[in-house]
Amino acid sequence: MSRSIQALAYARPSALTTEGGAGLLGLETSGGLTPVGREAHPQFFAGFLSSPQAAARGLLAVADVAAARYYQRTLRASLDPVVTAGGDRLRFESFSGCCGVYARLDVLPEGLDGADTGHGTTNVDVNNPLREALSRLSGDEPLHLRVGPDELAVTTLDGPVVEKKVPLPDRWLRGFAESQVITAAFDLRAELSAAEAVRFLRSLPRTTGTATGSAAGSGGRAPLWVVPAGRTLRPTTRPVPGAVCLPGPERLTALQRVLRHATALRVYGPAAPDGAATAAAWEVAMPGMRLTLTLSPEPSRGFSGEGAVLEALAGDEAAADADLVSVLLSWEPRIDIADLAAQSGLTPQRVRAALTRLGTAGRVGYDAADAAYFHRELPYDAHRAEARNPRLTAARTLLADGAVHLHTPAATAGSGTATVRSGERHYQVREAAGGVLSCTCQWWADYRGRRGPCKHALAVRMARRDLTTTAPSHTSARSHTTTATATATAADSAAAAAGDTR
């Protein structure tokens, strides 16, 4: 697995202290982007929390996910949470080491009391002493929150005194980005009162009896589903209409930290007409904030291989649109697509496609509660999530090698077909109603498009898009497939060799 080492440098450790009888929660920041560019230790907020105990437990829940692996748990992994200041709110995000759970704590405007909230994204230090102090916090006495060093620290501290170096796999980056794109297709499926939310979540199993192996987190059983039934949720073994998938219910354990502060539980998910396991988002609402956990379709299946972003990455038009849209973003907590369309001159559909592509680079997130994207810039080299996507790089290699043969209506009995040579085999790719591409390869037979296109279908899609940007010719089908050769770089080819070969 390709990975790099992420170096995080903090001016000092984050800490919960008492000064003059008042509590002070100081969260130290690492390097990140702000409206004025990259800063070593940006400051985003200095004020009070309206519900300090709920915020403390919500932050602990996000840190729990960052430190957890819900699959192959013997392989420990931890990366400090990411904080984004959006001008009126703070968002704390993390992603599990197994790439199957995404967590976010949104501290909304009504949850903050004090100075204006800044703009930007960075990591925040959450160390073990801080975790212990936060877990002991009781009552709702005033608690001052500082995100980033104060002016005194900025002027007196000489360089970083806390450094962390953690592995950052490409799979982790792809999963973080992929989960945002998948969530954008979610709708509200159920809402429970505080009492029913507590009753339901406490009834869920906390362990599955297995920590490793292909069936870890599911006990080898079929996915669990829940369906609204009166004021609560009722488990079911099959996806009846209105049901929401809940594979690996123990992955919701982090929500237990905030149940005493819950005001509601909301569940978001996609339609599931074919009965296959799907991702879902579980949100606990609290006074002035909300905590959301998004689960991958299976505990042993991280978000990184879902393929929801591949179509957006395959075309040059979306790349150009994304470049244009990116310069119009200004750390908005809610991105208005109509407003972006008016500013950019693009259609709303092209703006959405551009935002999908920006999501793959970690430059926007998605909030199902607001049904809107929000601007943030992950403090990592998130473009690696696109450049080293195995299926994408493999498709580009197929295209560069002239392995894609597009058929015209005159050459075959049906239109919209293609042949792709991969190794010693040839695969048939056919376009069905609605533009969906099917393939005769094993990937398509296994997933039927539920995890995005296979590399063969993706290569055909890229060839056809390239064809529309050049003068059409019906004399040489092979010539249609090679015009994008220049887009396959040496780095792509090297990545493809180590990536998905299906």
C-alpha distance (Angstrom), angle and dihedral (degrees) to the residues before:
residue distance angle dihedral
M1 . . .
S2 3.80 . .
R3 3.77 113.6 .
S4 3.78 142.8 156.1
I5 3.77 134.8 -154.4
Q6 3.79 115.3 -103.2
A7 3.81 112.7 -150.5
L8 3.81 115.6 -154.3
A9 3.80 119.2 -170.8
Y10 3.80 123.7 -169.1
A11 3.78 130.0 -174.2
R12 3.82 89.2 -131.7
P13 3.80 138.2 -23.9
S14 3.79 119.1 -70.3
A15 3.81 110.7 -109.0
L16 3.80 145.4 176.9
T17 3.81 108.3 -134.4
T18 3.79 140.1 164.2
E19 3.77 121.0 -124.2
G20 3.79 120.8 178.9
G21 3.80 91.2 -15.5
A22 3.82 93.2 -54.3
G23 3.78 125.1 106.9
L24 3.80 121.3 -119.4
L25 3.80 122.2 -163.8
G26 3.79 106.6 -164.3
L27 3.82 113.4 -170.2
E28 3.78 111.1 -169.6
T29 3.78 119.9 -145.5
S30 3.79 133.0 -142.8
G31 3.78 126.1 -151.6
G32 3.80 116.9 -49.3
L33 3.78 147.1 144.8
T34 3.80 125.1 -83.0
P35 3.83 132.8 168.9
V36 3.82 88.8 -85.7
G37 3.80 94.1 50.6
R38 3.79 133.9 -97.9
E39 3.80 117.1 -12.1
A40 3.79 128.5 -171.1
H41 3.82 95.3 -139.1
P42 3.80 111.8 5.9
Q43 3.80 121.0 -167.7
F44 3.80 115.9 -138.6
F45 3.79 107.3 168.1
A46 3.80 144.2 9.8
G47 3.80 115.6 177.9
F48 3.80 143.3 78.6
L49 3.80 133.7 -55.0
S50 3.79 115.1 -127.4
S51 3.83 92.1 -148.9
P52 3.80 105.3 24.9
Q53 3.80 98.9 174.8
A54 3.80 93.4 48.8
A55 3.81 90.5 47.8
A56 3.81 91.7 48.7
R57 3.80 92.4 51.6
G58 3.78 91.9 43.8
L59 3.79 90.2 53.5
L60 3.81 89.6 49.1
A61 3.80 89.9 52.3
V62 3.81 90.9 53.7
A63 3.81 89.4 48.4
D64 3.82 89.7 48.8
V65 3.80 90.5 58.7
A66 3.82 92.3 46.1
A67 3.80 89.6 55.6
A68 3.80 96.8 42.1
R69 3.76 137.6 94.1
Y70 3.80 112.7 -168.4
Y71 3.79 91.0 -174.7
Q72 3.83 125.1 46.1
R73 3.78 88.0 5.8
T74 3.80 94.9 -174.5
L75 3.81 88.0 75.4
R76 3.78 102.5 78.6
A77 3.79 121.3 -154.7
S78 3.78 133.7 170.7
L79 3.77 135.1 172.3
D80 3.79 124.4 176.6
P81 3.80 114.4 -104.5
V82 3.79 121.7 -97.0
V83 3.81 119.5 -121.6
T84 3.80 124.2 -158.5
A85 3.79 122.6 -168.8
G86 3.79 110.4 -153.8
G87 3.80 101.2 -177.3
D88 3.81 94.5 -97.4
R89 3.83 105.1 31.5
L90 3.79 144.4 28.2
R91 3.80 122.7 -127.2
F92 3.81 120.6 -163.2
E93 3.82 113.4 -164.7
S94 3.79 135.6 -177.2
F95 3.79 139.5 167.2
S96 3.77 127.3 -148.6
G97 3.78 121.3 -111.8
C98 3.81 90.4 -117.3
C99 3.84 90.0 55.7
G100 3.80 92.6 -125.4
V101 3.83 104.6 103.4
Y102 3.81 128.7 53.4
A103 3.82 118.3 -167.9
R104 3.80 130.7 -168.0
L105 3.79 133.0 176.2
D106 3.80 112.7 -161.6
V107 3.81 112.7 -162.1
L108 3.80 100.2 -163.7
P109 3.82 128.4 -152.8
E110 3.81 91.7 -92.8
G111 3.81 89.1 54.1
L112 3.82 93.0 57.6
D113 3.78 125.4 69.8
G114 3.76 118.7 -178.4
A115 3.76 141.2 36.0
D116 3.78 123.6 10.3
T117 3.78 117.5 -75.2
G118 3.79 114.7 -115.7
H119 3.78 130.6 -139.3
G120 3.79 130.6 -107.2
T121 3.82 145.6 65.2
T122 3.80 132.1 -101.5
N123 3.81 143.1 139.2
V124 3.80 121.0 -87.2
D125 3.78 124.5 -148.0
V126 3.82 113.1 -115.1
N127 3.80 106.5 176.5
N128 3.80 130.7 176.1
P129 3.83 96.7 -101.0
L130 3.80 89.0 51.7
R131 3.80 91.2 49.5
E132 3.79 90.7 52.3
A133 3.80 91.9 48.4
L134 3.81 92.6 48.5
S135 3.81 91.9 49.3
R136 3.84 89.8 54.5
L137 3.79 93.9 50.0
S138 3.81 109.7 117.4
G139 3.75 135.2 176.0
D140 3.77 125.5 19.1
E141 3.78 101.2 -90.4
P142 3.82 112.8 153.5
L143 3.79 111.0 -73.9
H144 3.77 121.5 -166.9
L145 3.81 114.6 -144.8
R146 3.77 123.5 -156.1
V147 3.80 118.6 -177.2
G148 3.79 105.8 -168.4
P149 3.81 131.0 9.0
D150 3.78 120.9 -53.6
E151 3.80 120.2 -117.7
L152 3.80 92.0 -97.0
A153 3.78 91.9 55.4
V154 3.78 91.7 46.8
T155 3.77 92.5 55.1
T156 3.82 100.1 38.9
L157 3.80 107.1 36.1
D158 3.78 112.9 90.4
G159 3.79 107.0 -147.6
P160 3.79 129.6 -43.1
V161 3.79 118.5 -38.8
V162 3.81 97.1 -176.8
E163 3.78 121.0 57.3
K164 3.79 129.6 176.9
K165 3.77 126.4 -174.7
V166 3.78 115.9 -166.5
P167 3.83 133.3 169.1
L168 3.80 114.7 -104.2
P169 3.82 111.3 -164.8
D170 3.81 120.2 -157.0
R171 3.81 86.4 -126.3
W172 3.82 89.5 60.7
L173 3.81 91.1 52.1
R174 3.80 92.9 47.9
G175 3.78 91.4 48.2
F176 3.80 94.1 49.8
A177 3.80 89.9 52.3
E178 3.81 95.5 40.2
S179 3.81 93.5 54.2
Q180 3.81 90.8 59.8
V181 3.79 92.9 53.9
I182 3.81 92.8 46.5
T183 3.82 92.1 50.0
A184 3.81 90.7 55.8
A185 3.82 88.1 72.5
F186 3.82 93.5 55.4
D187 3.79 127.3 109.9
L188 3.79 130.3 -169.2
R189 3.82 106.5 -87.2
A190 3.80 104.2 171.1
E191 3.81 141.9 2.6
L192 3.80 125.7 -162.5
S193 3.78 130.9 -169.4
A194 3.79 119.7 -113.7
A195 3.81 93.9 -98.0
E196 3.80 94.0 47.5
A197 3.81 91.1 44.3
V198 3.80 91.7 54.9
R199 3.80 91.8 45.8
F200 3.80 93.7 49.4
L201 3.82 98.2 43.8
R202 3.80 93.0 46.4
S203 3.79 89.9 52.8
L204 3.81 92.5 60.1
P205 3.82 119.3 101.0
R206 3.78 115.1 -104.9
T207 3.80 96.8 -155.5
T208 3.77 135.8 31.5
G209 3.77 99.9 -155.3
T210 3.80 93.7 -114.5
A211 3.78 131.8 75.1
T212 3.77 103.8 -179.8
G213 3.76 139.3 29.1
S214 3.76 133.1 66.9
A215 3.78 93.8 -65.6
A216 3.80 96.7 46.0
G217 3.73 112.8 140.7
S218 3.77 93.1 19.2
G219 3.78 101.2 57.6
G220 3.79 88.6 -131.2
R221 3.80 90.5 -68.5
A222 3.78 130.2 124.8
P223 3.82 115.8 -90.0
L224 3.79 116.8 -77.4
W225 3.79 117.9 -120.0
V226 3.79 130.4 -164.4
V227 3.77 127.1 -157.9
P228 3.83 129.8 -166.7
A229 3.79 109.7 -100.1
G230 3.79 115.0 177.0
R231 3.79 108.1 -57.3
T232 3.80 96.6 -14.9
L233 3.81 143.7 40.0
R234 3.77 122.8 -91.9
P235 3.84 121.7 -153.7
T236 3.78 116.8 -123.5
T237 3.79 134.0 178.0
R238 3.78 95.6 -137.3
P239 3.81 134.9 47.1
V240 3.77 101.7 -105.0
P241 3.83 116.7 178.0
G242 3.79 110.5 -63.8
A243 3.81 94.3 16.8
V244 3.81 122.7 140.4
C245 3.80 123.3 -147.6
L246 3.81 118.0 -117.3
P247 3.81 108.6 179.8
G248 3.78 113.6 174.3
P249 3.82 98.1 9.3
E250 3.81 90.0 -168.9
R251 3.80 86.3 73.6
L252 3.82 87.6 75.7
T253 3.81 90.4 64.5
A254 3.80 92.3 108.1
L255 3.81 88.9 66.4
Q256 3.81 88.6 66.3
R257 3.80 89.3 76.3
V258 3.80 93.2 67.5
L259 3.80 103.2 35.2
R260 3.81 94.3 106.4
H261 3.81 88.2 60.7
A262 3.81 97.4 42.5
T263 3.80 120.1 127.2
A264 3.82 96.1 174.8
L265 3.80 144.7 -10.3
R266 3.79 119.9 -133.5
V267 3.79 125.9 -172.3
Y268 3.81 123.9 -157.2
G269 3.77 127.7 -169.9
P270 3.80 146.6 139.7
A271 3.75 128.8 -97.0
A272 3.80 110.6 -86.6
P273 3.81 106.8 -159.8
D274 3.82 96.5 157.6
G275 3.79 96.9 48.3
A276 3.81 95.7 -119.1
A277 3.79 119.0 143.2
T278 3.80 113.3 -92.0
A279 3.78 139.8 -172.1
A280 3.81 119.4 -99.3
A281 3.81 138.3 -175.4
W282 3.81 123.6 -132.3
E283 3.80 116.5 -161.6
V284 3.80 127.2 -170.0
A285 3.80 111.6 -161.1
M286 3.82 117.8 -147.3
P287 3.79 133.8 173.0
G288 3.80 105.7 -65.1
M289 3.80 95.6 -10.3
R290 3.79 146.5 49.4
L291 3.80 134.0 -146.3
T292 3.82 118.6 -148.5
L293 3.80 130.5 -170.4
T294 3.80 118.5 -169.7
L295 3.81 115.0 -161.5
S296 3.81 127.1 -156.2
P297 3.84 117.0 -125.1
E298 3.81 92.3 -98.5
P299 3.83 132.7 18.8
S300 3.81 90.1 -126.7
R301 3.80 92.5 46.8
G302 3.79 116.9 74.3
F303 3.78 125.4 -156.8
S304 3.81 92.2 -109.3
G305 3.82 94.4 82.7
E306 3.81 99.2 44.3
G307 3.82 94.2 101.0
A308 3.81 95.8 -149.4
V309 3.80 91.5 134.8
L310 3.80 100.3 47.2
E311 3.81 97.7 91.2
A312 3.80 90.1 52.2
L313 3.81 91.1 50.3
A314 3.79 96.0 48.5
G315 3.81 100.3 71.7
D316 3.79 132.8 68.4
E317 3.81 93.0 -144.6
A318 3.81 92.8 63.9
A319 3.80 89.7 48.2
A320 3.81 92.1 54.0
D321 3.80 91.4 44.5
A322 3.80 90.6 49.9
D323 3.80 90.9 53.2
L324 3.79 89.6 52.8
V325 3.80 95.8 45.2
S326 3.80 93.2 45.8
V327 3.80 93.1 63.7
L328 3.81 89.9 54.1
L329 3.81 94.7 55.8
S330 3.80 116.0 101.5
W331 3.82 106.1 179.0
E332 3.80 92.7 -80.5
P333 3.82 114.2 178.9
R334 3.82 86.9 -144.2
I335 3.80 120.6 27.9
D336 3.80 113.2 -143.5
I337 3.82 107.0 -145.4
A338 3.81 93.6 -165.4
D339 3.79 90.5 52.6
L340 3.82 91.8 48.5
A341 3.80 89.9 49.0
A342 3.79 90.8 53.0
Q343 3.81 92.7 47.6
S344 3.80 95.8 45.0
G345 3.80 99.8 37.3
L346 3.81 89.5 -127.4
T347 3.77 126.2 127.2
P348 3.83 117.0 -102.9
Q349 3.82 88.3 -111.5
R350 3.80 91.8 56.7
V351 3.81 90.7 45.5
R352 3.81 89.7 54.6
A353 3.80 90.5 49.5
A354 3.81 89.5 49.6
L355 3.81 91.1 50.5
T356 3.80 89.4 50.4
R357 3.78 89.4 54.8
L358 3.82 91.7 46.2
G359 3.79 87.7 50.9
T360 3.81 90.0 59.4
A361 3.81 88.5 58.0
G362 3.81 93.1 49.2
R363 3.79 92.6 -111.6
V364 3.80 96.4 121.3
G365 3.79 134.0 28.3
Y366 3.79 130.1 -161.0
D367 3.80 127.9 -125.1
A368 3.81 112.1 -159.6
A369 3.82 91.6 -166.6
D370 3.81 90.7 59.6
A371 3.82 92.7 32.7
A372 3.80 86.1 -135.6
Y373 3.77 142.5 105.0
F374 3.81 120.2 -113.8
H375 3.79 128.9 -154.9
R376 3.79 119.8 -110.9
E377 3.79 135.4 141.6
L378 3.79 114.8 -141.0
P379 3.82 108.7 -132.5
Y380 3.82 91.6 -126.7
D381 3.78 135.7 81.2
A382 3.79 87.4 -89.6
H383 3.84 93.5 167.6
R384 3.80 85.6 79.0
A385 3.81 86.2 73.8
E386 3.80 87.5 69.0
A387 3.80 101.2 32.0
R388 3.81 94.0 51.9
N389 3.78 100.9 37.2
P390 3.82 101.9 135.6
R391 3.81 98.8 -142.8
L392 3.79 92.8 42.9
T393 3.79 94.3 50.6
A394 3.82 91.4 43.4
A395 3.81 90.1 52.3
R396 3.80 91.2 50.3
T397 3.79 89.9 51.1
L398 3.82 91.3 51.5
L399 3.79 89.2 50.7
A400 3.80 93.1 47.5
D401 3.82 91.4 49.3
G402 3.80 92.1 54.7
A403 3.79 90.8 -116.1
V404 3.82 94.8 138.0
H405 3.81 118.1 87.2
L406 3.80 114.8 -174.0
H407 3.81 115.6 -155.6
T408 3.78 121.8 -142.9
P409 3.83 122.8 -149.4
A410 3.80 88.5 -104.3
A411 3.78 92.7 55.9
T412 3.78 98.5 49.9
A413 3.76 139.8 23.6
G414 3.81 92.3 -109.7
S415 3.77 133.0 42.9
G416 3.75 127.5 -130.0
T417 3.80 96.9 42.6
A418 3.78 132.7 126.9
T419 3.79 140.8 177.9
V420 3.81 121.3 -135.3
R421 3.78 122.6 -164.6
S422 3.80 111.9 -147.5
G423 3.79 115.6 173.0
E424 3.79 108.3 -47.1
R425 3.80 94.1 -23.1
H426 3.78 135.5 82.2
Y427 3.80 121.6 -146.2
Q428 3.79 129.0 -161.4
V429 3.80 117.4 -134.8
R430 3.79 118.3 -166.4
E431 3.79 131.3 -175.0
A432 3.81 114.4 -131.4
A433 3.80 129.5 -166.8
G434 3.77 112.1 -55.7
G435 3.79 93.4 28.2
V436 3.82 95.6 -78.9
L437 3.81 112.2 152.0
S438 3.80 119.7 -142.3
C439 3.80 126.2 -168.1
T440 3.80 139.4 -163.0
C441 3.82 92.9 -129.2
Q442 3.81 125.5 110.5
W443 3.84 92.9 -108.8
W444 3.80 91.2 62.3
A445 3.81 91.8 43.4
D446 3.82 89.9 54.0
Y447 3.81 100.5 43.6
R448 3.84 109.0 16.0
G449 3.79 91.6 -145.8
R450 3.81 95.3 -51.0
R451 3.81 90.2 120.8
G452 3.77 97.5 40.1
P453 3.80 129.2 -91.2
C454 3.79 123.5 -37.5
K455 3.80 118.3 -116.1
H456 3.83 91.0 -99.2
A457 3.81 94.6 54.2
L458 3.79 90.1 43.1
A459 3.81 91.2 53.2
V460 3.81 89.8 50.5
R461 3.80 90.6 49.8
M462 3.80 90.6 51.3
A463 3.82 91.6 47.7
R464 3.79 92.2 51.6
R465 3.78 93.3 47.4
D466 3.77 89.2 49.7
L467 3.78 89.3 50.2
T468 3.81 92.0 56.7
T469 3.81 90.9 56.2
T470 3.83 93.9 54.2
A471 3.78 134.1 55.5
P472 3.84 107.7 -77.7
S473 3.76 118.2 -118.2
H474 3.83 127.9 -174.9
T475 3.78 97.2 -170.4
S476 3.77 99.1 77.6
A477 3.77 120.8 28.8
R478 3.80 89.9 -176.4
S479 3.81 91.0 60.8
H480 3.80 89.5 60.0
T481 3.75 91.4 64.5
T482 3.79 104.2 50.5
T483 3.78 105.1 55.7
A484 3.78 92.3 93.9
T485 3.82 94.8 55.7
A486 3.78 91.9 111.6
T487 3.79 90.3 61.2
A488 3.79 92.6 63.7
T489 3.79 103.8 85.8
A490 3.77 127.9 -166.1
A491 3.79 89.1 -107.8
D492 3.80 90.5 55.7
S493 3.80 91.9 51.1
A494 3.79 92.5 49.4
A495 3.79 90.9 49.1
A496 3.80 91.4 48.2
A497 3.79 90.7 54.8
A498 3.81 89.1 59.7
G499 3.81 96.2 37.0
D500 3.78 139.6 74.6
T501 3.80 110.1 -33.3
R502 3.77 97.3 -176.5
